[in-house]
Amino acid sequence: MKLCVFQGTFNPIHNAHLRVGEFLADKFDKILFIPAYQPPHKSVELNMTSHRFEMVKIATENNNKFEVSDIEYKRGGKSYTYLTICELYNLYQIDGKINFIIGTDAFRHIESWYEADKLKKLVKFLVFVREDKFDISEYDVLKKKGYDFEFQNLPFEDISSTDLRNKIKAGENVENYLPQKVKDYIENHELYKI
């Protein structure tokens, strides 16, 4: 199986996330969305954990190439990518390496990730540009250190979950940024109001 993993906080999942998944869907047997239970580099309210998972499920339900995994929810604790990837190799018959979606904002700090030296041998990073000003040569050092990665040709779309949470809190309209069912879920559960 040609597997592509999209791991993230998804707080909330939004249209740019789905656009990335759809951009890659034809190249893989499956795009596996993995909501992080407790991201190591971010502070997330644990009472939002089940809501984040549900929003990813409803956002991805109409694409048969998309699947949502609760692997990090079952494990609990901090969601370290290296542990998740190791587990996925045990769960699936992988053709080649697992492909891993990542933005330049996170990839720039990849060496600070848990067991980064081991992780780099297990995955090919599919890197999406997440800023307006971008210098590809900045990443040459990672290539020299053995990181397997490829930049993806999808124009940058300036949507962030942080901005969306702030807009919702301020009562601004976010319908252009979210799938309708996710927007409805947020409204029905009164999320991000405080």
C-alpha positions in Angstrom: 0.0 0.0 0.0 1.2 3.5 -0.9 0.4 5.4 2.3 0.4 9.1 3.0 0.0 10.4 6.5 -1.4 13.7 7.5 -0.9 14.2 11.2 -1.9 17.4 12.9 -3.7 19.1 15.7 -6.6 20.0 13.4 -8.0 22.5 15.9 -10.1 22.9 13.8 -9.6 21.1 10.5 -10.2 23.6 7.6 -10.4 23.8 3.9 -6.6 24.2 3.4 -6.0 20.9 5.1 -8.5 19.2 2.8 -7.0 20.9 -0.2 -3.6 19.4 0.6 -5.2 15.9 1.0 -7.1 16.2 -2.3 -4.0 17.5 -4.0 -2.2 14.2 -3.1 -5.0 11.8 -3.2 -4.4 10.5 -6.7 -0.8 9.5 -5.9 -1.6 7.3 -2.9 -3.9 4.4 -1.9 -4.8 6.2 1.2 -4.4 9.6 2.9 -4.5 8.8 6.6 -5.5 11.8 8.8 -4.2 11.4 12.3 -5.4 13.9 14.8 -2.8 14.3 17.5 -4.1 13.4 21.0 -1.6 15.7 22.8 0.8 17.5 20.4 4.3 17.7 22.0 5.0 21.2 20.6 1.6 22.8 21.2 -0.6 23.4 24.2 -4.1 22.0 23.5 -7.0 21.8 25.9 -7.7 18.2 26.6 -11.5 18.9 26.6 -11.2 19.6 22.9 -9.6 16.2 22.1 -12.8 14.4 21.2 -14.2 17.4 19.3 -11.1 17.7 17.1 -11.3 14.0 16.3 -15.0 14.3 15.4 -14.4 17.3 13.2 -11.8 15.5 11.2 -14.1 12.5 10.7 -17.0 14.7 9.4 -14.6 16.8 7.2 -13.1 13.7 5.5 -16.2 11.5 5.2 -17.0 12.2 1.5 -13.6 11.2 0.0 -13.0 7.5 -0.2 -9.2 8.0 -0.3 -9.4 9.7 3.1 -9.3 7.7 6.4 -9.1 8.9 10.0 -7.0 7.1 12.5 -7.4 7.1 16.3 -4.0 5.5 16.8 -2.7 8.4 18.9 -5.9 8.5 20.9 -5.6 4.8 21.8 -2.0 5.4 22.9 -2.8 8.5 24.9 -0.1 10.8 26.3 2.1 12.9 24.0 1.7 12.2 20.3 5.2 11.6 19.0 5.3 11.1 15.3 8.2 8.6 15.5 6.1 6.2 17.7 3.1 6.6 15.4 5.1 5.9 12.2 6.6 2.8 13.8 3.1 1.6 14.7 1.8 2.2 11.2 4.6 0.0 9.7 3.3 -2.8 11.9 -0.3 -2.2 11.0 0.0 -1.9 7.2 1.8 -3.5 4.3 3.7 -0.4 3.2 5.0 -0.1 -0.4 8.2 1.8 0.0 8.3 4.5 2.7 5.4 6.2 4.4 4.9 9.6 3.0 4.4 12.3 5.6 2.7 15.7 4.9 4.3 18.7 6.6 4.4 22.4 6.2 7.6 24.5 6.0 6.7 26.1 9.3 7.0 22.7 11.1 9.7 21.2 8.8 12.1 24.0 9.6 12.2 22.6 13.2 12.1 18.9 12.3 15.4 18.3 14.0 13.9 19.2 17.4 11.2 16.4 17.0 11.4 13.3 19.2 13.8 10.7 17.6 14.2 12.8 14.5 17.3 10.9 13.4 15.3 7.6 13.4 12.2 9.2 11.9 14.0 10.6 8.9 14.9 7.0 7.8 11.2 5.9 8.0 9.4 8.6 6.0 9.5 10.8 2.9 8.4 14.3 3.8 6.0 16.0 1.4 6.6 19.6 2.2 4.1 22.4 1.6 5.1 26.0 1.6 3.3 27.8 4.5 4.6 31.4 4.0 4.8 34.1 1.4 8.5 34.6 1.5 10.3 31.3 1.0 13.9 30.3 0.3 14.3 26.7 -0.8 18.1 26.8 -0.2 17.4 27.1 3.5 16.5 23.4 3.5 19.7 22.1 1.8 21.3 21.4 5.1 18.5 18.9 5.9 19.1 17.1 2.6 22.8 16.8 3.5 21.7 15.3 6.9 19.8 12.5 5.2 16.2 13.9 5.3 14.2 12.6 2.3 11.8 15.3 1.2 10.1 16.8 -1.8 8.4 20.2 -2.0 4.9 20.1 -3.3 3.7 22.5 -6.0 0.5 23.8 -4.4 0.1 27.5 -4.0 0.2 28.8 -0.4 -3.2 29.4 1.1 -3.1 31.7 4.1 -5.4 29.8 6.5 -4.4 28.8 10.0 -6.4 27.1 12.7 -5.2 29.7 15.2 -6.6 32.5 13.1 -9.9 30.7 12.6 -10.2 30.2 16.4 -9.6 33.9 16.9 -12.2 34.8 14.2 -14.8 32.5 15.7 -14.1 34.0 19.2 -14.6 37.5 17.7 -17.8 36.5 16.0 -16.4 36.9 12.5 -17.7 34.9 9.5 -15.5 31.8 8.8 -17.7 30.0 6.3 -15.2 30.4 3.5 -12.5 28.6 5.5 -14.4 25.6 6.9 -16.4 22.7 5.4 -20.1 23.4 6.2 -20.5 20.4 8.4 -17.4 21.4 10.5 -18.8 24.9 10.8 -22.2 23.5 11.9 -20.4 21.2 14.4 -18.5 24.2 15.9 -21.7 26.2 16.2 -23.8 23.3 17.7 -21.1 22.6 20.3 -20.3 26.3 20.9 -16.6 25.7 20.4 -13.9 28.4 20.5 -16.2 31.0 22.0 -14.2 31.5 25.2 
